[in-house]
Amino acid sequence: MPVMSSIDATTTAVALPAELVEAARDAVAHGHAADVPAYVASAVRDKLEIDQLGDLIDALLTFAAGIEPGFPGRSAGGRLSGGAGR
C-alpha cells in the first residue's frame, strides 16, 4: 500500500461507530496499515474502485442489452432497476 505524504493529504473529520474505530485500530496493530488514517484512506480507495467497477458493469450490461439511457427499465440514477444497491 502506498504511503501518503503530508503534501498530498487533506485532513477531514469523519464520525464512525466505535466498533469500526476499534476494528481499524486492531487492524493497524496487526500490521495491516501504518496508522488509522492510512487504513481509512485504503478503505475509501477500495470503495471508490468498487463503485467505479459497478458503474462500468452497469454501462456494459446496458450496452449489451441495447437499452438506451432513460429507458423505463432504468432507475433515475442510471442503474438498471431491480438490482441491489451498493
PyMOL Python script that loads the backbone (N, CA, C, O; Angstrom):
from pymol import cmd

cmd.read_pdbstr("""\
ATOM      1  N   MET A   1       0.852  -1.177   0.000  1.00  0.00           N
ATOM      2  CA  MET A   1       0.000   0.000   0.000  1.00  0.00           C
ATOM      3  C   MET A   1       0.894   1.235   0.000  1.00  0.00           C
ATOM      4  O   MET A   1       1.828   1.319   0.797  1.00  0.00           O
ATOM      5  N   PRO A   2       0.619   2.202  -0.890  1.00  0.00           N
ATOM      6  CA  PRO A   2       1.449   3.406  -0.921  1.00  0.00           C
ATOM      7  C   PRO A   2       1.273   4.239   0.341  1.00  0.00           C
ATOM      8  O   PRO A   2       0.185   4.318   0.912  1.00  0.00           O
ATOM      9  N   VAL A   3       2.357   4.850   0.755  1.00  0.00           N
ATOM     10  CA  VAL A   3       2.321   5.720   1.917  1.00  0.00           C
ATOM     11  C   VAL A   3       2.029   7.132   1.448  1.00  0.00           C
ATOM     12  O   VAL A   3       2.671   7.620   0.517  1.00  0.00           O
ATOM     13  N   MET A   4       1.057   7.806   2.087  1.00  0.00           N
ATOM     14  CA  MET A   4       0.701   9.172   1.708  1.00  0.00           C
ATOM     15  C   MET A   4       1.680  10.132   2.344  1.00  0.00           C
ATOM     16  O   MET A   4       2.051   9.978   3.508  1.00  0.00           O
ATOM     17  N   SER A   5       2.097  11.121   1.578  1.00  0.00           N
ATOM     18  CA  SER A   5       2.931  12.161   2.161  1.00  0.00           C
ATOM     19  C   SER A   5       2.020  13.278   2.651  1.00  0.00           C
ATOM     20  O   SER A   5       0.864  13.377   2.241  1.00  0.00           O
ATOM     21  N   SER A   6       2.556  14.118   3.533  1.00  0.00           N
ATOM     22  CA  SER A   6       1.747  15.211   4.058  1.00  0.00           C
ATOM     23  C   SER A   6       1.419  16.224   2.973  1.00  0.00           C
ATOM     24  O   SER A   6       0.488  17.014   3.130  1.00  0.00           O
ATOM     25  N   ILE A   7       2.171  16.214   1.870  1.00  0.00           N
ATOM     26  CA  ILE A   7       1.938  17.159   0.777  1.00  0.00           C
ATOM     27  C   ILE A   7       0.647  16.831   0.033  1.00  0.00           C
ATOM     28  O   ILE A   7      -0.075  17.743  -0.369  1.00  0.00           O
ATOM     29  N   ASP A   8       0.342  15.550  -0.159  1.00  0.00           N
ATOM     30  CA  ASP A   8      -0.829  15.182  -0.951  1.00  0.00           C
ATOM     31  C   ASP A   8      -2.016  14.747  -0.087  1.00  0.00           C
ATOM     32  O   ASP A   8      -2.973  14.175  -0.609  1.00  0.00           O
ATOM     33  N   ALA A   9      -1.974  15.003   1.200  1.00  0.00           N
ATOM     34  CA  ALA A   9      -3.060  14.603   2.085  1.00  0.00           C
ATOM     35  C   ALA A   9      -3.899  15.812   2.495  1.00  0.00           C
ATOM     36  O   ALA A   9      -3.377  16.911   2.682  1.00  0.00           O
ATOM     37  N   THR A  10      -5.189  15.592   2.629  1.00  0.00           N
ATOM     38  CA  THR A  10      -6.114  16.593   3.129  1.00  0.00           C
ATOM     39  C   THR A  10      -6.733  16.050   4.404  1.00  0.00           C
ATOM     40  O   THR A  10      -7.120  14.883   4.466  1.00  0.00           O
ATOM     41  N   THR A  11      -6.826  16.887   5.410  1.00  0.00           N
ATOM     42  CA  THR A  11      -7.407  16.459   6.678  1.00  0.00           C
ATOM     43  C   THR A  11      -8.911  16.689   6.659  1.00  0.00           C
ATOM     44  O   THR A  11      -9.395  17.730   6.215  1.00  0.00           O
ATOM     45  N   THR A  12      -9.640  15.681   7.155  1.00  0.00           N
ATOM     46  CA  THR A  12     -11.085  15.789   7.281  1.00  0.00           C
ATOM     47  C   THR A  12     -11.502  15.024   8.529  1.00  0.00           C
ATOM     48  O   THR A  12     -10.806  14.106   8.963  1.00  0.00           O
ATOM     49  N   ALA A  13     -12.610  15.393   9.089  1.00  0.00           N
ATOM     50  CA  ALA A  13     -13.130  14.683  10.265  1.00  0.00           C
ATOM     51  C   ALA A  13     -14.309  13.825   9.829  1.00  0.00           C
ATOM     52  O   ALA A  13     -15.183  14.270   9.085  1.00  0.00           O
ATOM     53  N   VAL A  14     -14.314  12.596  10.302  1.00  0.00           N
ATOM     54  CA  VAL A  14     -15.378  11.659   9.965  1.00  0.00           C
ATOM     55  C   VAL A  14     -15.837  10.985  11.248  1.00  0.00           C
ATOM     56  O   VAL A  14     -15.013  10.488  12.017  1.00  0.00           O
ATOM     57  N   ALA A  15     -17.135  10.963  11.484  1.00  0.00           N
ATOM     58  CA  ALA A  15     -17.685  10.260  12.641  1.00  0.00           C
ATOM     59  C   ALA A  15     -17.931   8.803  12.251  1.00  0.00           C
ATOM     60  O   ALA A  15     -18.613   8.518  11.267  1.00  0.00           O
ATOM     61  N   LEU A  16     -17.373   7.899  13.028  1.00  0.00           N
ATOM     62  CA  LEU A  16     -17.527   6.468  12.766  1.00  0.00           C
ATOM     63  C   LEU A  16     -18.059   5.779  14.022  1.00  0.00           C
ATOM     64  O   LEU A  16     -17.795   6.224  15.139  1.00  0.00           O
ATOM     65  N   PRO A  17     -18.800   4.704  13.837  1.00  0.00           N
ATOM     66  CA  PRO A  17     -19.217   3.929  15.009  1.00  0.00           C
ATOM     67  C   PRO A  17     -17.985   3.418  15.758  1.00  0.00           C
ATOM     68  O   PRO A  17     -16.967   3.091  15.147  1.00  0.00           O
ATOM     69  N   ALA A  18     -18.088   3.354  17.068  1.00  0.00           N
ATOM     70  CA  ALA A  18     -16.962   2.953  17.912  1.00  0.00           C
ATOM     71  C   ALA A  18     -16.380   1.605  17.505  1.00  0.00           C
ATOM     72  O   ALA A  18     -15.164   1.416  17.547  1.00  0.00           O
ATOM     73  N   GLU A  19     -17.234   0.673  17.114  1.00  0.00           N
ATOM     74  CA  GLU A  19     -16.726  -0.656  16.749  1.00  0.00           C
ATOM     75  C   GLU A  19     -15.867  -0.611  15.482  1.00  0.00           C
ATOM     76  O   GLU A  19     -14.938  -1.407  15.345  1.00  0.00           O
ATOM     77  N   LEU A  20     -16.160   0.308  14.555  1.00  0.00           N
ATOM     78  CA  LEU A  20     -15.319   0.443  13.361  1.00  0.00           C
ATOM     79  C   LEU A  20     -13.971   1.060  13.703  1.00  0.00           C
ATOM     80  O   LEU A  20     -12.943   0.657  13.158  1.00  0.00           O
ATOM     81  N   VAL A  21     -13.975   2.026  14.595  1.00  0.00           N
ATOM     82  CA  VAL A  21     -12.715   2.647  15.029  1.00  0.00           C
ATOM     83  C   VAL A  21     -11.846   1.602  15.724  1.00  0.00           C
ATOM     84  O   VAL A  21     -10.649   1.503  15.454  1.00  0.00           O
ATOM     85  N   GLU A  22     -12.449   0.828  16.613  1.00  0.00           N
ATOM     86  CA  GLU A  22     -11.696  -0.216  17.313  1.00  0.00           C
ATOM     87  C   GLU A  22     -11.158  -1.261  16.334  1.00  0.00           C
ATOM     88  O   GLU A  22     -10.020  -1.711  16.465  1.00  0.00           O
ATOM     89  N   ALA A  23     -11.977  -1.643  15.355  1.00  0.00           N
ATOM     90  CA  ALA A  23     -11.534  -2.616  14.354  1.00  0.00           C
ATOM     91  C   ALA A  23     -10.379  -2.054  13.519  1.00  0.00           C
ATOM     92  O   ALA A  23      -9.441  -2.781  13.193  1.00  0.00           O
ATOM     93  N   ALA A  24     -10.443  -0.772  13.175  1.00  0.00           N
ATOM     94  CA  ALA A  24      -9.353  -0.144  12.433  1.00  0.00           C
ATOM     95  C   ALA A  24      -8.082  -0.110  13.267  1.00  0.00           C
ATOM     96  O   ALA A  24      -6.994  -0.376  12.757  1.00  0.00           O
ATOM     97  N   ARG A  25      -8.214   0.215  14.541  1.00  0.00           N
ATOM     98  CA  ARG A  25      -7.042   0.220  15.431  1.00  0.00           C
ATOM     99  C   ARG A  25      -6.440  -1.178  15.554  1.00  0.00           C
ATOM    100  O   ARG A  25      -5.219  -1.337  15.554  1.00  0.00           O
ATOM    101  N   ASP A  26      -7.296  -2.179  15.659  1.00  0.00           N
ATOM    102  CA  ASP A  26      -6.810  -3.564  15.717  1.00  0.00           C
ATOM    103  C   ASP A  26      -6.087  -3.944  14.429  1.00  0.00           C
ATOM    104  O   ASP A  26      -5.046  -4.601  14.467  1.00  0.00           O
ATOM    105  N   ALA A  27      -6.636  -3.532  13.294  1.00  0.00           N
ATOM    106  CA  ALA A  27      -6.000  -3.827  12.005  1.00  0.00           C
ATOM    107  C   ALA A  27      -4.610  -3.192  11.933  1.00  0.00           C
ATOM    108  O   ALA A  27      -3.663  -3.813  11.450  1.00  0.00           O
ATOM    109  N   VAL A  28      -4.494  -1.955  12.413  1.00  0.00           N
ATOM    110  CA  VAL A  28      -3.198  -1.275  12.445  1.00  0.00           C
ATOM    111  C   VAL A  28      -2.244  -2.026  13.376  1.00  0.00           C
ATOM    112  O   VAL A  28      -1.075  -2.219  13.044  1.00  0.00           O
ATOM    113  N   ALA A  29      -2.740  -2.445  14.530  1.00  0.00           N
ATOM    114  CA  ALA A  29      -1.912  -3.177  15.492  1.00  0.00           C
ATOM    115  C   ALA A  29      -1.395  -4.494  14.904  1.00  0.00           C
ATOM    116  O   ALA A  29      -0.327  -4.974  15.283  1.00  0.00           O
ATOM    117  N   HIS A  30      -2.159  -5.070  13.981  1.00  0.00           N
ATOM    118  CA  HIS A  30      -1.751  -6.316  13.329  1.00  0.00           C
ATOM    119  C   HIS A  30      -0.973  -6.070  12.043  1.00  0.00           C
ATOM    120  O   HIS A  30      -0.713  -7.004  11.285  1.00  0.00           O
ATOM    121  N   GLY A  31      -0.598  -4.815  11.794  1.00  0.00           N
ATOM    122  CA  GLY A  31       0.270  -4.506  10.664  1.00  0.00           C
ATOM    123  C   GLY A  31      -0.406  -4.338   9.317  1.00  0.00           C
ATOM    124  O   GLY A  31       0.269  -4.372   8.289  1.00  0.00           O
ATOM    125  N   HIS A  32      -1.721  -4.157   9.292  1.00  0.00           N
ATOM    126  CA  HIS A  32      -2.426  -4.017   8.017  1.00  0.00           C
ATOM    127  C   HIS A  32      -2.309  -2.620   7.423  1.00  0.00           C
ATOM    128  O   HIS A  32      -2.634  -2.420   6.252  1.00  0.00           O
ATOM    129  N   ALA A  33      -1.856  -1.660   8.202  1.00  0.00           N
ATOM    130  CA  ALA A  33      -1.634  -0.282   7.730  1.00  0.00           C
ATOM    131  C   ALA A  33      -0.698   0.393   8.723  1.00  0.00           C
ATOM    132  O   ALA A  33      -0.517  -0.064   9.851  1.00  0.00           O
ATOM    133  N   ALA A  34      -0.113   1.493   8.269  1.00  0.00           N
ATOM    134  CA  ALA A  34       0.821   2.229   9.126  1.00  0.00           C
ATOM    135  C   ALA A  34       0.114   2.905  10.294  1.00  0.00           C
ATOM    136  O   ALA A  34       0.660   2.992  11.394  1.00  0.00           O
ATOM    137  N   ASP A  35      -1.099   3.381  10.050  1.00  0.00           N
ATOM    138  CA  ASP A  35      -1.871   4.076  11.081  1.00  0.00           C
ATOM    139  C   ASP A  35      -3.339   4.071  10.666  1.00  0.00           C
ATOM    140  O   ASP A  35      -3.681   3.647   9.562  1.00  0.00           O
ATOM    141  N   VAL A  36      -4.206   4.550  11.567  1.00  0.00           N
ATOM    142  CA  VAL A  36      -5.644   4.536  11.290  1.00  0.00           C
ATOM    143  C   VAL A  36      -5.999   5.395  10.069  1.00  0.00           C
ATOM    144  O   VAL A  36      -6.790   4.942   9.241  1.00  0.00           O
ATOM    145  N   PRO A  37      -5.453   6.616   9.915  1.00  0.00           N
ATOM    146  CA  PRO A  37      -5.777   7.381   8.705  1.00  0.00           C
ATOM    147  C   PRO A  37      -5.398   6.643   7.412  1.00  0.00           C
ATOM    148  O   PRO A  37      -6.134   6.712   6.428  1.00  0.00           O
ATOM    149  N   ALA A  38      -4.271   5.948   7.406  1.00  0.00           N
ATOM    150  CA  ALA A  38      -3.881   5.184   6.216  1.00  0.00           C
ATOM    151  C   ALA A  38      -4.853   4.030   5.982  1.00  0.00           C
ATOM    152  O   ALA A  38      -5.180   3.711   4.839  1.00  0.00           O
ATOM    153  N   TYR A  39      -5.313   3.404   7.066  1.00  0.00           N
ATOM    154  CA  TYR A  39      -6.275   2.305   6.945  1.00  0.00           C
ATOM    155  C   TYR A  39      -7.601   2.808   6.367  1.00  0.00           C
ATOM    156  O   TYR A  39      -8.179   2.181   5.479  1.00  0.00           O
ATOM    157  N   VAL A  40      -8.072   3.941   6.879  1.00  0.00           N
ATOM    158  CA  VAL A  40      -9.332   4.520   6.388  1.00  0.00           C
ATOM    159  C   VAL A  40      -9.180   4.962   4.930  1.00  0.00           C
ATOM    160  O   VAL A  40     -10.080   4.743   4.121  1.00  0.00           O
ATOM    161  N   ALA A  41      -8.052   5.580   4.595  1.00  0.00           N
ATOM    162  CA  ALA A  41      -7.819   6.001   3.206  1.00  0.00           C
ATOM    163  C   ALA A  41      -7.848   4.797   2.266  1.00  0.00           C
ATOM    164  O   ALA A  41      -8.401   4.872   1.168  1.00  0.00           O
ATOM    165  N   SER A  42      -7.258   3.700   2.696  1.00  0.00           N
ATOM    166  CA  SER A  42      -7.274   2.480   1.890  1.00  0.00           C
ATOM    167  C   SER A  42      -8.698   1.962   1.699  1.00  0.00           C
ATOM    168  O   SER A  42      -9.063   1.530   0.606  1.00  0.00           O
ATOM    169  N   ALA A  43      -9.499   2.006   2.761  1.00  0.00           N
ATOM    170  CA  ALA A  43     -10.890   1.547   2.679  1.00  0.00           C
ATOM    171  C   ALA A  43     -11.704   2.427   1.731  1.00  0.00           C
ATOM    172  O   ALA A  43     -12.509   1.922   0.948  1.00  0.00           O
ATOM    173  N   VAL A  44     -11.495   3.733   1.800  1.00  0.00           N
ATOM    174  CA  VAL A  44     -12.214   4.654   0.908  1.00  0.00           C
ATOM    175  C   VAL A  44     -11.786   4.403  -0.536  1.00  0.00           C
ATOM    176  O   VAL A  44     -12.619   4.378  -1.442  1.00  0.00           O
ATOM    177  N   ARG A  45     -10.482   4.217  -0.743  1.00  0.00           N
ATOM    178  CA  ARG A  45      -9.971   3.936  -2.094  1.00  0.00           C
ATOM    179  C   ARG A  45     -10.599   2.654  -2.641  1.00  0.00           C
ATOM    180  O   ARG A  45     -11.014   2.609  -3.799  1.00  0.00           O
ATOM    181  N   ASP A  46     -10.669   1.614  -1.808  1.00  0.00           N
ATOM    182  CA  ASP A  46     -11.282   0.351  -2.232  1.00  0.00           C
ATOM    183  C   ASP A  46     -12.753   0.538  -2.583  1.00  0.00           C
ATOM    184  O   ASP A  46     -13.224  -0.008  -3.581  1.00  0.00           O
ATOM    185  N   LYS A  47     -13.487   1.306  -1.774  1.00  0.00           N
ATOM    186  CA  LYS A  47     -14.911   1.547  -2.031  1.00  0.00           C
ATOM    187  C   LYS A  47     -15.109   2.310  -3.336  1.00  0.00           C
ATOM    188  O   LYS A  47     -16.022   2.006  -4.104  1.00  0.00           O
ATOM    189  N   LEU A  48     -14.255   3.302  -3.588  1.00  0.00           N
ATOM    190  CA  LEU A  48     -14.350   4.056  -4.838  1.00  0.00           C
ATOM    191  C   LEU A  48     -14.110   3.146  -6.039  1.00  0.00           C
ATOM    192  O   LEU A  48     -14.796   3.255  -7.055  1.00  0.00           O
ATOM    193  N   GLU A  49     -13.136   2.252  -5.917  1.00  0.00           N
ATOM    194  CA  GLU A  49     -12.852   1.319  -7.008  1.00  0.00           C
ATOM    195  C   GLU A  49     -14.037   0.390  -7.255  1.00  0.00           C
ATOM    196  O   GLU A  49     -14.395   0.133  -8.404  1.00  0.00           O
ATOM    197  N   ILE A  50     -14.642  -0.112  -6.185  1.00  0.00           N
ATOM    198  CA  ILE A  50     -15.815  -0.984  -6.322  1.00  0.00           C
ATOM    199  C   ILE A  50     -16.961  -0.229  -6.996  1.00  0.00           C
ATOM    200  O   ILE A  50     -17.622  -0.770  -7.882  1.00  0.00           O
ATOM    201  N   ASP A  51     -17.198   1.018  -6.581  1.00  0.00           N
ATOM    202  CA  ASP A  51     -18.262   1.819  -7.200  1.00  0.00           C
ATOM    203  C   ASP A  51     -17.987   2.051  -8.677  1.00  0.00           C
ATOM    204  O   ASP A  51     -18.901   1.955  -9.496  1.00  0.00           O
ATOM    205  N   GLN A  52     -16.731   2.359  -9.035  1.00  0.00           N
ATOM    206  CA  GLN A  52     -16.389   2.594 -10.431  1.00  0.00           C
ATOM    207  C   GLN A  52     -16.561   1.322 -11.249  1.00  0.00           C
ATOM    208  O   GLN A  52     -17.042   1.373 -12.381  1.00  0.00           O
ATOM    209  N   LEU A  53     -16.173   0.186 -10.687  1.00  0.00           N
ATOM    210  CA  LEU A  53     -16.374  -1.077 -11.389  1.00  0.00           C
ATOM    211  C   LEU A  53     -17.859  -1.380 -11.560  1.00  0.00           C
ATOM    212  O   LEU A  53     -18.278  -1.894 -12.597  1.00  0.00           O
ATOM    213  N   GLY A  54     -18.653  -1.060 -10.542  1.00  0.00           N
ATOM    214  CA  GLY A  54     -20.103  -1.249 -10.656  1.00  0.00           C
ATOM    215  C   GLY A  54     -20.693  -0.386 -11.750  1.00  0.00           C
ATOM    216  O   GLY A  54     -21.564  -0.833 -12.497  1.00  0.00           O
ATOM    217  N   ASP A  55     -20.223   0.854 -11.850  1.00  0.00           N
ATOM    218  CA  ASP A  55     -20.691   1.735 -12.916  1.00  0.00           C
ATOM    219  C   ASP A  55     -20.311   1.185 -14.287  1.00  0.00           C
ATOM    220  O   ASP A  55     -21.105   1.248 -15.226  1.00  0.00           O
ATOM    221  N   LEU A  56     -19.093   0.645 -14.402  1.00  0.00           N
ATOM    222  CA  LEU A  56     -18.648   0.061 -15.672  1.00  0.00           C
ATOM    223  C   LEU A  56     -19.494  -1.155 -16.029  1.00  0.00           C
ATOM    224  O   LEU A  56     -19.890  -1.320 -17.182  1.00  0.00           O
ATOM    225  N   ILE A  57     -19.772  -2.009 -15.043  1.00  0.00           N
ATOM    226  CA  ILE A  57     -20.616  -3.184 -15.290  1.00  0.00           C
ATOM    227  C   ILE A  57     -22.006  -2.750 -15.737  1.00  0.00           C
ATOM    228  O   ILE A  57     -22.557  -3.320 -16.679  1.00  0.00           O
ATOM    229  N   ASP A  58     -22.579  -1.752 -15.074  1.00  0.00           N
ATOM    230  CA  ASP A  58     -23.895  -1.246 -15.478  1.00  0.00           C
ATOM    231  C   ASP A  58     -23.865  -0.764 -16.921  1.00  0.00           C
ATOM    232  O   ASP A  58     -24.772  -1.061 -17.698  1.00  0.00           O
ATOM    233  N   ALA A  59     -22.821  -0.018 -17.280  1.00  0.00           N
ATOM    234  CA  ALA A  59     -22.710   0.503 -18.648  1.00  0.00           C
ATOM    235  C   ALA A  59     -22.563  -0.637 -19.647  1.00  0.00           C
ATOM    236  O   ALA A  59     -23.175  -0.604 -20.714  1.00  0.00           O
ATOM    237  N   LEU A  60     -21.762  -1.640 -19.318  1.00  0.00           N
ATOM    238  CA  LEU A  60     -21.591  -2.777 -20.223  1.00  0.00           C
ATOM    239  C   LEU A  60     -22.882  -3.573 -20.377  1.00  0.00           C
ATOM    240  O   LEU A  60     -23.232  -3.989 -21.481  1.00  0.00           O
ATOM    241  N   LEU A  61     -23.590  -3.785 -19.267  1.00  0.00           N
ATOM    242  CA  LEU A  61     -24.868  -4.510 -19.351  1.00  0.00           C
ATOM    243  C   LEU A  61     -25.886  -3.724 -20.176  1.00  0.00           C
ATOM    244  O   LEU A  61     -26.643  -4.296 -20.961  1.00  0.00           O
ATOM    245  N   THR A  62     -25.891  -2.420 -19.986  1.00  0.00           N
ATOM    246  CA  THR A  62     -26.806  -1.573 -20.751  1.00  0.00           C
ATOM    247  C   THR A  62     -26.471  -1.642 -22.233  1.00  0.00           C
ATOM    248  O   THR A  62     -27.362  -1.773 -23.073  1.00  0.00           O
ATOM    249  N   PHE A  63     -25.191  -1.555 -22.549  1.00  0.00           N
ATOM    250  CA  PHE A  63     -24.753  -1.624 -23.945  1.00  0.00           C
ATOM    251  C   PHE A  63     -25.113  -2.981 -24.540  1.00  0.00           C
ATOM    252  O   PHE A  63     -25.641  -3.054 -25.650  1.00  0.00           O
ATOM    253  N   ALA A  64     -24.825  -4.066 -23.797  1.00  0.00           N
ATOM    254  CA  ALA A  64     -25.089  -5.416 -24.301  1.00  0.00           C
ATOM    255  C   ALA A  64     -26.582  -5.661 -24.503  1.00  0.00           C
ATOM    256  O   ALA A  64     -26.975  -6.383 -25.418  1.00  0.00           O
ATOM    257  N   ALA A  65     -27.411  -5.064 -23.653  1.00  0.00           N
ATOM    258  CA  ALA A  65     -28.860  -5.255 -23.755  1.00  0.00           C
ATOM    259  C   ALA A  65     -29.486  -4.311 -24.759  1.00  0.00           C
ATOM    260  O   ALA A  65     -30.653  -4.470 -25.119  1.00  0.00           O
ATOM    261  N   GLY A  66     -28.718  -3.321 -25.219  1.00  0.00           N
ATOM    262  CA  GLY A  66     -29.263  -2.354 -26.154  1.00  0.00           C
ATOM    263  C   GLY A  66     -30.242  -1.390 -25.521  1.00  0.00           C
ATOM    264  O   GLY A  66     -31.088  -0.819 -26.209  1.00  0.00           O
ATOM    265  N   ILE A  67     -30.134  -1.203 -24.207  1.00  0.00           N
ATOM    266  CA  ILE A  67     -31.042  -0.311 -23.504  1.00  0.00           C
ATOM    267  C   ILE A  67     -30.513   1.109 -23.594  1.00  0.00           C
ATOM    268  O   ILE A  67     -29.358   1.369 -23.258  1.00  0.00           O
ATOM    269  N   GLU A  68     -31.340   2.012 -24.038  1.00  0.00           N
ATOM    270  CA  GLU A  68     -30.952   3.414 -24.128  1.00  0.00           C
ATOM    271  C   GLU A  68     -31.088   4.089 -22.773  1.00  0.00           C
ATOM    272  O   GLU A  68     -31.972   3.735 -21.993  1.00  0.00           O
ATOM    273  N   PRO A  69     -30.215   5.070 -22.478  1.00  0.00           N
ATOM    274  CA  PRO A  69     -30.388   5.822 -21.229  1.00  0.00           C
ATOM    275  C   PRO A  69     -31.799   6.414 -21.155  1.00  0.00           C
ATOM    276  O   PRO A  69     -32.315   6.918 -22.153  1.00  0.00           O
ATOM    277  N   GLY A  70     -32.409   6.354 -19.997  1.00  0.00           N
ATOM    278  CA  GLY A  70     -33.761   6.867 -19.834  1.00  0.00           C
ATOM    279  C   GLY A  70     -34.833   5.830 -20.125  1.00  0.00           C
ATOM    280  O   GLY A  70     -36.022   6.107 -19.973  1.00  0.00           O
ATOM    281  N   PHE A  71     -34.420   4.625 -20.546  1.00  0.00           N
ATOM    282  CA  PHE A  71     -35.355   3.541 -20.795  1.00  0.00           C
ATOM    283  C   PHE A  71     -36.119   3.244 -19.509  1.00  0.00           C
ATOM    284  O   PHE A  71     -35.532   3.315 -18.429  1.00  0.00           O
ATOM    285  N   PRO A  72     -37.427   2.908 -19.589  1.00  0.00           N
ATOM    286  CA  PRO A  72     -38.211   2.687 -18.374  1.00  0.00           C
ATOM    287  C   PRO A  72     -37.638   1.644 -17.422  1.00  0.00           C
ATOM    288  O   PRO A  72     -37.965   1.681 -16.236  1.00  0.00           O
ATOM    289  N   GLY A  73     -36.806   0.723 -17.876  1.00  0.00           N
ATOM    290  CA  GLY A  73     -36.232  -0.294 -17.020  1.00  0.00           C
ATOM    291  C   GLY A  73     -35.041   0.195 -16.215  1.00  0.00           C
ATOM    292  O   GLY A  73     -34.433  -0.570 -15.467  1.00  0.00           O
ATOM    293  N   ARG A  74     -34.706   1.485 -16.370  1.00  0.00           N
ATOM    294  CA  ARG A  74     -33.557   2.033 -15.654  1.00  0.00           C
ATOM    295  C   ARG A  74     -34.037   2.946 -14.533  1.00  0.00           C
ATOM    296  O   ARG A  74     -35.080   3.591 -14.642  1.00  0.00           O
ATOM    297  N   SER A  75     -33.267   2.991 -13.463  1.00  0.00           N
ATOM    298  CA  SER A  75     -33.604   3.879 -12.357  1.00  0.00           C
ATOM    299  C   SER A  75     -33.159   5.291 -12.691  1.00  0.00           C
ATOM    300  O   SER A  75     -32.446   5.506 -13.672  1.00  0.00           O
ATOM    301  N   ALA A  76     -33.577   6.255 -11.877  1.00  0.00           N
ATOM    302  CA  ALA A  76     -33.233   7.652 -12.104  1.00  0.00           C
ATOM    303  C   ALA A  76     -31.723   7.872 -12.054  1.00  0.00           C
ATOM    304  O   ALA A  76     -31.207   8.764 -12.727  1.00  0.00           O
ATOM    305  N   GLY A  77     -31.016   7.072 -11.268  1.00  0.00           N
ATOM    306  CA  GLY A  77     -29.565   7.209 -11.154  1.00  0.00           C
ATOM    307  C   GLY A  77     -28.816   6.555 -12.286  1.00  0.00           C
ATOM    308  O   GLY A  77     -27.586   6.604 -12.318  1.00  0.00           O
ATOM    309  N   GLY A  78     -29.527   5.940 -13.227  1.00  0.00           N
ATOM    310  CA  GLY A  78     -28.876   5.331 -14.374  1.00  0.00           C
ATOM    311  C   GLY A  78     -28.620   3.845 -14.210  1.00  0.00           C
ATOM    312  O   GLY A  78     -28.285   3.178 -15.189  1.00  0.00           O
ATOM    313  N   ARG A  79     -28.762   3.312 -13.029  1.00  0.00           N
ATOM    314  CA  ARG A  79     -28.535   1.896 -12.820  1.00  0.00           C
ATOM    315  C   ARG A  79     -29.766   1.101 -13.272  1.00  0.00           C
ATOM    316  O   ARG A  79     -30.891   1.601 -13.266  1.00  0.00           O
ATOM    317  N   LEU A  80     -29.517  -0.125 -13.655  1.00  0.00           N
ATOM    318  CA  LEU A  80     -30.646  -0.974 -14.017  1.00  0.00           C
ATOM    319  C   LEU A  80     -31.486  -1.192 -12.778  1.00  0.00           C
ATOM    320  O   LEU A  80     -30.956  -1.516 -11.716  1.00  0.00           O
ATOM    321  N   SER A  81     -32.781  -1.019 -12.900  1.00  0.00           N
ATOM    322  CA  SER A  81     -33.647  -1.171 -11.730  1.00  0.00           C
ATOM    323  C   SER A  81     -33.794  -2.640 -11.393  1.00  0.00           C
ATOM    324  O   SER A  81     -33.635  -3.516 -12.244  1.00  0.00           O
ATOM    325  N   GLY A  82     -34.101  -2.888 -10.127  1.00  0.00           N
ATOM    326  CA  GLY A  82     -34.318  -4.245  -9.679  1.00  0.00           C
ATOM    327  C   GLY A  82     -33.097  -4.872  -9.035  1.00  0.00           C
ATOM    328  O   GLY A  82     -33.202  -5.948  -8.447  1.00  0.00           O
ATOM    329  N   GLY A  83     -31.927  -4.224  -9.129  1.00  0.00           N
ATOM    330  CA  GLY A  83     -30.715  -4.773  -8.537  1.00  0.00           C
ATOM    331  C   GLY A  83     -30.513  -4.266  -7.131  1.00  0.00           C
ATOM    332  O   GLY A  83     -31.155  -3.310  -6.694  1.00  0.00           O
ATOM    333  N   ALA A  84     -29.628  -4.910  -6.445  1.00  0.00           N
ATOM    334  CA  ALA A  84     -29.299  -4.483  -5.082  1.00  0.00           C
ATOM    335  C   ALA A  84     -28.437  -3.245  -5.135  1.00  0.00           C
ATOM    336  O   ALA A  84     -27.591  -3.120  -6.021  1.00  0.00           O
ATOM    337  N   GLY A  85     -28.632  -2.327  -4.209  1.00  0.00           N
ATOM    338  CA  GLY A  85     -27.831  -1.107  -4.155  1.00  0.00           C
ATOM    339  C   GLY A  85     -26.449  -1.376  -3.624  1.00  0.00           C
ATOM    340  O   GLY A  85     -26.193  -2.397  -2.985  1.00  0.00           O
ATOM    341  N   ARG A  86     -25.549  -0.430  -3.903  1.00  0.00           N
ATOM    342  CA  ARG A  86     -24.183  -0.564  -3.402  1.00  0.00           C
ATOM    343  C   ARG A  86     -24.008   0.355  -2.258  1.00  0.00           C
ATOM    344  O   ARG A  86     -22.926   0.413  -1.672  1.00  0.00           O
TER     345      ARG A  86
END
""", "prot")
cmd.dss("prot")
cmd.show_as("cartoon", "prot")
cmd.util.cbc("prot")
cmd.orient("prot")
